């Protein structure tokens, strides 16, 4: 293998590694779905989303009224203890 071929192969491997490390698109769920998943009321989810800046709740506001929750980040948030300190 020539030096040029070796460099090309190394670049291909590095690009493949980088592409595989890019996180997947978020899976956004509705407030209703998040409430069912967590076993709480929708008002609890709305309250958590309202205070997301201080409690790190993984909500995403789409426009002025629509709120969705990133399902993967919600799972990690719960595993990390949620609001428990």
N, C-alpha and C positions, 0 to 999 in steps of 0.2 A: 504494500500500500504506500503510495507516494505521500509526501507531506501535505499536499493540497487535499488529497482524499481523506487523510487523517483529520485535518482541520474541519473539513465539511462534515465528517461523521461526528466529530465532537460537538459541532454547532447543532446538528440535528438532535443529538441526545440531550443537549442542554435545553433546546427549544421544547422538546417533548416533555422533559421534566418540568419546565416552567408552565406549559399548558396544563399539565395534570395537577399542578399545585394551585391553579386559579380556582377560587371557590365557586361552587355552583350558584346559579341564580337563586335568590331567596324564594321559598315557597310561602306565599302570603295567604293567610287564612282570615276569615271574618271574625268579628268580635263574638258572634254567636258560636262559631266553631271553636274558638279559643276557650270560651266559657264552658262548653260541653267537654272539651279535652281536659280542662283543669278541674271540672266538677264544681264550678262556682257560677254565680249569676253574671249576667251581662254587665250589670252596674259595677260589679267588682272589677271587671276587665276595663271598663271605661274609666274607673277611678285610677287604676294602675297606669293606664295610658296617659291620663291627664298629668300624672306626676312622673312621667318617664324620665324627665331630665334629672330627677333626684334619685330614682329607684332603679334605673337602668332597664326598665321594662322594654322589651323589644317591639315596640309599636311603630307603625309608619302611618303618618297622616297624609292622606291623598286629598288635596283640596282643603276646604275649611271644615268639613263635617265627616268625611269618610275615614275610618281608621281600620287598618289591617295589622296583623301581627305576623312576624316572621316565625314560622313554625319551628325551624331548626334552632334559632336563637332562643325561642321560648323554652324549648326542651333543655338547652344548656343553662338558661336562667334558673329554671326550676332545679336542675341538678346542682347548681351552685348555691342553692338555698333560698332563692327568690328574695323575699323581704327579710328573711331570718338573718340576724347578725351575730 
